[in-house]
Amino acid sequence: MIDLDRVRDNYRALRSALPTARIRFAVKASPVPQIIRLLAAEGAEFDVASVGEIDQCIGLGIDPATLCYGNPIKKAAHIAHAHAAGVRRYAFDTEDDLARIAEHAPGSHVECRFLSSAPESRTPFGAKFGCAPSEAIRLLVRARDLGLTPVGPYFHVGSQQLDPVAWRIGVEQAGAIAEALAVKDIPVNSVNIGGGLPISYVDKAPELSELGAVIADAVARHLPEHTDLVVEPGRALVGSAGVIHAEVVNVRTAPDGRRWIYLDIGRYNGMAETENEYIAYRIETSRDGDTSDEAVIAGPTCDGDDVLYQRTRVLLPTTLRAGDPVRILDTGAYTASYSSVSFNGFPPLTVHVIGAERE
């Protein structure tokens, strides 16, 4: 269940925390048509990761000029498709991808993603994306030579980043890249600070106002005057707007004495972010208030890896029984979009939307 009013409130809170930033919603977090239309009406831009998301946005009436093809991993045919659809902004982190953009999306604006020295986030990317800062300088010069418009550097501090210092480090590194480019007569028009803005699950996250203050201070210290700031939130806009309504399927005491509670939703039906138990969701039940004890939480499929929490300490009522409803809170991001097509025959997570797209 997605509450559009909460999405709107989250957008406006971020706008208040970063009043001069261009907010570019990461569609992959929750590609729900009503959310996309609402955020477009609020003035958002959109970070798209595939031609599927590009086609969805354009089909919903979104101006392709507000789209950025932000995935550094893309086929030549997909770049050509995006360009034909009117997309004129792309992210890259390798020379090969840059060459494909120059060939199939000539004249486009490009952002080079570098790997910042930020502390590890709750769900880190590792080294999958981003070049060295020195390589970003070289590649943005190369972009100019290929007839593209280099707009500036781009970094991402990792999903669900809980340390505000991460953005200060990234902005400082982006500022050094901007200085080096200025020497080469390439002005940096914008710096993309990516996503990673956290929300509170079981663990408390910093408030947007605190993060905004850290980012604003770093921008004032390290970026050229009048540089556009771009932020690409996903979780921060939609995470707290979602609640999953699930049901207990079975309760079992294992040979080692541990209590297992099996739900009708698991790793493959939308709870992918419980991998490695990175994200600890809060769970409410109809029996809250009864005596509670620790439990292992598992999904309904035949896969032995379909276990949500066995190291994380989860306390649930000892009276829970099959058929009891549970509510998994703050599940608006990376749930329905992660849900499998039909693993073990279980259907993908269904999305219901409440609230108004406009007010």
C-alpha positions as CSV (number, residue, x, y, z in Angstrom):
1,M,0.0,0.0,0.0
2,I,1.5,3.3,-1.1
3,D,0.3,6.6,0.4
4,L,0.7,9.4,-2.2
5,D,0.2,12.1,0.4
6,R,3.2,10.8,2.2
7,V,5.3,10.8,-1.0
8,R,4.3,14.4,-1.5
9,D,5.2,15.4,2.0
10,N,8.6,13.6,1.7
11,Y,9.3,15.5,-1.6
12,R,8.5,18.8,0.0
13,A,10.6,18.0,3.1
14,L,13.6,17.3,0.8
15,R,12.9,20.5,-1.2
16,S,13.0,22.4,2.1
17,A,16.3,20.7,3.2
18,L,18.0,21.3,-0.2
19,P,16.1,24.4,-1.6
20,T,18.4,25.0,-4.5
21,A,18.9,21.4,-5.6
22,R,17.3,19.8,-8.7
23,I,15.5,16.7,-7.4
24,R,15.7,13.8,-9.8
25,F,13.6,10.8,-8.6
26,A,15.3,7.4,-9.0
27,V,12.4,5.6,-10.8
28,K,13.8,2.2,-9.9
29,A,12.9,2.7,-6.3
30,S,9.2,2.5,-7.0
31,P,8.1,2.7,-10.7
32,V,4.4,3.3,-9.8
33,P,2.6,5.5,-12.4
34,Q,0.8,7.5,-9.8
35,I,4.1,8.3,-8.0
36,I,5.8,9.4,-11.2
37,R,2.9,11.7,-12.2
38,L,2.7,13.2,-8.7
39,L,6.5,13.9,-8.6
40,A,6.4,15.4,-12.1
41,A,3.6,17.8,-11.0
42,E,5.8,18.7,-8.0
43,G,8.6,19.7,-10.4
44,A,10.9,16.6,-10.1
45,E,13.2,15.3,-12.8
46,F,13.8,11.5,-13.2
47,D,16.8,9.2,-13.1
48,V,16.1,6.3,-15.4
49,A,18.1,3.1,-15.5
50,S,16.7,1.3,-18.6
51,V,14.8,1.8,-21.8
52,G,11.8,0.2,-19.9
53,E,11.8,3.1,-17.4
54,I,12.3,5.6,-20.2
55,D,9.4,4.3,-22.2
56,Q,7.2,4.2,-19.0
57,C,7.9,7.8,-18.1
58,I,7.4,9.1,-21.6
59,G,4.2,7.0,-21.9
60,L,3.0,8.8,-18.7
61,G,3.5,12.2,-20.4
62,I,6.9,13.0,-18.8
63,D,9.0,15.4,-20.8
64,P,12.1,13.5,-22.0
65,A,14.2,16.6,-21.3
66,T,13.7,15.8,-17.6
67,L,15.1,12.3,-17.9
68,C,18.7,11.3,-17.2
69,Y,19.8,7.8,-18.3
70,G,21.9,7.3,-15.2
71,N,22.9,3.6,-15.5
72,P,26.6,3.4,-16.6
73,I,25.9,-0.1,-18.0
74,K,23.9,0.3,-21.2
75,K,23.9,-1.2,-24.7
76,A,24.5,0.8,-27.8
77,A,21.0,0.0,-29.0
78,H,19.5,1.3,-25.7
79,I,21.4,4.5,-26.0
80,A,20.1,5.0,-29.5
81,H,16.6,4.2,-28.3
82,A,16.9,6.8,-25.5
83,H,18.2,9.4,-27.9
84,A,15.5,8.8,-30.4
85,A,13.0,9.2,-27.6
86,G,14.4,12.6,-26.7
87,V,16.7,11.8,-23.8
88,R,19.7,14.2,-23.8
89,R,21.5,13.5,-20.5
90,Y,23.5,10.5,-19.7
91,A,25.9,9.2,-17.0
92,F,29.0,7.1,-17.7
93,D,32.1,5.8,-16.0
94,T,34.1,4.2,-18.7
95,E,35.6,5.3,-22.0
96,D,33.7,2.5,-23.9
97,D,30.4,3.8,-22.6
98,L,31.4,7.3,-23.4
99,A,32.2,6.3,-27.0
100,R,28.8,4.7,-27.4
101,I,27.1,7.8,-26.1
102,A,29.1,10.0,-28.5
103,E,28.1,7.7,-31.4
104,H,24.5,7.1,-30.6
105,A,23.5,10.2,-28.7
106,P,25.6,12.9,-30.3
107,G,25.7,16.3,-28.7
108,S,24.2,15.0,-25.4
109,H,25.1,16.3,-21.9
110,V,27.1,13.8,-19.9
111,E,28.0,13.3,-16.2
112,C,31.0,11.1,-15.2
113,R,30.5,8.9,-12.2
114,F,33.5,8.6,-9.9
115,L,34.0,6.4,-6.9
116,S,34.1,8.6,-3.9
117,S,36.0,7.8,-0.7
118,A,32.7,7.8,1.3
119,P,32.3,5.4,4.3
120,E,30.4,2.2,3.6
121,S,26.6,2.5,3.5
122,R,24.1,0.0,4.8
123,T,23.6,-1.4,1.3
124,P,26.9,-0.6,-0.5
125,F,27.7,-0.7,-4.2
126,G,31.3,-1.8,-3.6
127,A,33.4,-1.1,-6.7
128,K,30.7,-1.9,-9.2
129,F,30.3,1.7,-10.4
130,G,32.6,4.7,-10.6
131,C,36.0,5.5,-12.0
132,A,38.9,7.1,-10.1
133,P,38.6,10.8,-9.7
134,S,41.6,11.4,-11.8
135,E,40.1,9.2,-14.6
136,A,36.9,11.3,-14.3
137,I,38.9,14.4,-15.2
138,R,40.4,12.7,-18.3
139,L,37.1,11.3,-19.4
140,L,35.2,14.6,-19.1
141,V,37.9,16.2,-21.3
142,R,37.5,13.3,-23.7
143,A,33.7,13.9,-23.7
144,R,34.3,17.5,-24.9
145,D,36.6,16.2,-27.6
146,L,33.9,13.8,-28.8
147,G,31.4,16.6,-29.3
148,L,29.5,16.0,-26.1
149,T,28.8,18.5,-23.4
150,P,30.5,17.6,-20.1
151,V,28.3,19.0,-17.4
152,G,30.3,17.7,-14.4
153,P,31.1,14.9,-12.0
154,Y,28.7,12.5,-10.3
155,F,29.1,10.4,-7.2
156,H,26.9,8.1,-5.1
157,V,27.6,7.5,-1.4
158,G,25.8,4.1,-1.4
159,S,22.2,3.2,-0.6
160,Q,20.9,3.9,2.9
161,Q,23.9,6.0,3.9
162,L,23.8,6.8,7.6
163,D,26.9,8.9,7.9
164,P,26.4,12.6,6.8
165,V,30.2,12.9,6.4
166,A,29.9,10.8,3.2
167,W,28.4,13.7,1.3
168,R,31.1,16.2,2.6
169,I,33.8,13.8,1.3
170,G,32.1,13.3,-2.1
171,V,31.4,17.1,-2.6
172,E,35.0,17.9,-1.7
173,Q,36.3,15.3,-4.3
174,A,33.8,16.7,-6.9
175,G,35.2,20.2,-6.2
176,A,38.7,19.0,-6.9
177,I,37.6,17.6,-10.2
178,A,35.9,20.9,-11.0
179,E,39.1,22.8,-10.3
180,A,41.1,20.5,-12.6
181,L,38.5,20.9,-15.4
182,A,38.6,24.7,-15.1
183,V,42.3,24.6,-15.9
184,K,41.3,22.8,-19.1
185,D,38.6,25.4,-20.0
186,I,35.8,23.0,-19.1
187,P,33.3,24.7,-16.8
188,V,31.4,22.4,-14.4
189,N,27.7,23.4,-14.7
190,S,26.4,20.8,-12.2
191,V,27.5,18.3,-9.7
192,N,25.3,15.2,-9.1
193,I,25.5,13.9,-5.5
194,G,23.4,10.9,-6.3
195,G,21.0,9.2,-3.9
196,G,21.6,7.3,-0.7
197,L,19.5,9.6,1.5
198,P,18.4,7.3,4.3
199,I,15.2,6.7,6.2
200,S,14.7,5.2,9.6
201,Y,13.9,1.5,9.8
202,V,14.8,-0.3,13.1
203,D,17.9,1.9,13.1
204,K,17.4,5.6,13.4
205,A,18.6,7.7,10.4
206,P,19.8,11.3,10.3
207,E,17.1,13.9,9.6
208,L,16.9,15.4,6.1
209,S,17.5,18.8,7.7
210,E,20.8,17.6,9.2
211,L,22.0,16.1,5.9
212,G,20.9,19.2,4.0
213,A,23.0,21.4,6.3
214,V,26.1,19.2,5.8
215,I,25.6,19.2,2.0
216,A,25.0,22.9,1.8
217,D,28.2,23.7,3.8
218,A,30.3,21.4,1.6
219,V,28.9,22.9,-1.5
220,A,29.7,26.4,-0.3
221,R,33.2,25.4,0.6
222,H,34.2,23.2,-2.4
223,L,32.1,23.9,-5.5
224,P,32.3,26.8,-7.9
225,E,29.8,29.5,-7.4
226,H,26.5,29.0,-9.3
227,T,27.0,25.3,-9.8
228,D,23.8,23.4,-10.1
229,L,23.3,20.7,-7.4
230,V,21.5,17.5,-8.5
231,V,20.2,14.9,-6.0
232,E,18.7,11.6,-7.0
233,P,16.6,10.3,-4.1
234,G,14.6,7.1,-4.3
235,R,14.2,5.7,-0.8
236,A,13.9,9.1,0.8
237,L,10.8,10.0,-1.2
238,V,8.9,6.7,-1.2
239,G,10.3,4.4,1.5
240,S,8.2,5.7,4.4
241,A,5.1,5.9,2.2
242,G,4.7,2.1,1.9
243,V,3.3,-0.6,4.1
244,I,3.2,-4.3,3.1
245,H,0.2,-6.2,4.4
246,A,1.2,-9.9,4.9
247,E,0.1,-13.0,6.8
248,V,1.7,-15.6,8.9
249,V,1.7,-19.0,7.1
250,N,3.3,-21.2,9.7
251,V,5.0,-21.2,13.0
252,R,7.6,-23.8,13.9
253,T,10.1,-24.7,16.6
254,A,13.3,-25.9,15.0
255,P,15.4,-28.8,16.4
256,D,17.8,-26.2,17.8
257,G,14.9,-24.7,19.8
258,R,14.6,-21.5,17.7
259,R,11.2,-20.3,16.8
260,W,10.6,-19.8,13.0
261,I,7.8,-17.6,11.7
262,Y,7.0,-18.1,8.0
263,L,5.3,-15.2,6.1
264,D,3.5,-15.3,2.8
265,I,6.1,-12.8,1.5
266,G,9.8,-13.3,1.3
267,R,13.1,-12.5,-0.4
268,Y,11.6,-13.1,-3.9
269,N,8.3,-11.4,-3.5
270,G,9.6,-7.9,-2.6
271,M,11.9,-8.3,0.5
272,A,15.1,-8.4,-1.5
273,E,16.7,-5.7,0.7
274,T,16.8,-8.2,3.6
275,E,19.7,-9.9,1.8
276,N,22.6,-10.0,4.2
277,E,20.1,-8.5,6.6
278,Y,21.2,-5.0,5.5
279,I,17.7,-3.5,6.0
280,A,15.8,-4.3,9.2
281,Y,12.2,-3.5,8.7
282,R,9.8,-2.8,11.6
283,I,7.0,-5.4,11.9
284,E,3.6,-4.8,13.5
285,T,1.1,-7.6,14.3
286,S,-2.4,-7.9,15.5
287,R,-1.1,-9.4,18.8
288,D,1.3,-6.6,19.7
289,G,1.1,-6.2,23.5
290,D,1.3,-10.0,24.1
291,T,4.6,-11.5,25.5
292,S,7.3,-11.3,22.9
293,D,10.4,-13.4,22.1
294,E,13.0,-13.7,19.4
295,A,12.1,-15.3,16.1
296,V,13.6,-16.2,12.8
297,I,11.6,-14.7,9.9
298,A,11.4,-16.6,6.6
299,G,9.5,-16.4,3.3
300,P,7.2,-19.0,1.8
301,T,9.4,-20.4,-1.1
302,C,11.3,-23.7,-1.3
303,D,14.7,-21.8,-1.5
304,G,16.8,-22.2,1.6
305,D,18.1,-18.6,1.2
306,D,14.5,-17.3,1.5
307,V,15.1,-16.3,5.1
308,L,14.7,-12.6,6.0
309,Y,16.2,-12.4,9.5
310,Q,18.1,-15.1,11.5
311,R,21.0,-12.9,12.9
312,T,19.0,-9.7,13.4
313,R,17.2,-9.8,16.8
314,V,13.5,-9.7,15.9
315,L,11.0,-9.8,18.8
316,L,7.5,-10.9,17.9
317,P,4.5,-12.0,20.1
318,T,4.8,-15.7,21.2
319,T,1.0,-16.0,20.5
320,L,1.4,-15.5,16.7
321,R,-0.3,-18.2,14.7
322,A,-1.0,-19.1,11.1
323,G,-3.4,-16.7,9.5
324,D,-2.5,-13.7,11.7
325,P,-2.0,-10.5,9.7
326,V,1.3,-8.6,9.9
327,R,2.3,-5.2,8.7
328,I,5.8,-4.5,7.4
329,L,6.5,-0.8,7.7
330,D,8.5,1.7,5.5
331,T,8.4,-0.7,2.6
332,G,7.7,1.8,-0.2
333,A,11.1,1.6,-1.8
334,Y,12.7,-1.4,-3.6
335,T,10.0,-3.9,-2.8
336,A,7.5,-4.2,-5.6
337,S,10.2,-3.2,-8.1
338,Y,12.4,-6.1,-6.8
339,S,9.6,-8.6,-6.8
340,S,10.2,-11.7,-9.0
341,V,7.9,-12.5,-11.9
342,S,6.7,-15.8,-10.4
343,F,9.4,-17.7,-8.5
344,N,7.9,-20.9,-7.2
345,G,4.6,-19.8,-8.7
346,F,4.1,-17.0,-6.2
347,P,2.8,-13.8,-7.9
348,P,4.7,-10.5,-7.8
349,L,3.8,-8.0,-5.1
350,T,0.6,-6.2,-5.8
351,V,0.6,-2.4,-5.4
352,H,-2.4,-0.4,-4.2
353,V,-2.3,3.4,-4.1
354,I,-4.2,5.7,-1.7
355,G,-4.2,9.5,-1.6
356,A,-4.4,12.1,-4.3
357,E,-1.9,12.7,-7.1
358,R,-2.7,16.4,-6.9
359,E,-3.8,18.8,-4.1
